[in-house]
Amino acid sequence: MSDPIDRANKIEEQQREQALKQQRSTQEKPCIVDGLRVCLDCDERILPLRVESVNAVRCLECQTFEEIRIKQGRG
């Protein structure tokens, strides 16, 4: 069983990462083509559920690559 402090630290880290993701996505202006939001990187349509849930400006694949790039210190 995990130590309560370790669990609390993990929850805090997850919340901080989510807040940072949300802040980054709101700072970047969404790209809209023909009334649909498209990815800033690959110009593919972003699923409406993703836009509604996290106000996405990148498709899931490009966002994953963006997060990896940032974590590796290239952001």
Secondary structure, 3 states (H helix, E strand, C coil): CCCHHHHHHHHHHHHHHHHHHHHHHHHCCCEEECCEEECCCCCCECCHHHHHHHCCCCCHHHHHHHHHHHHCCCC
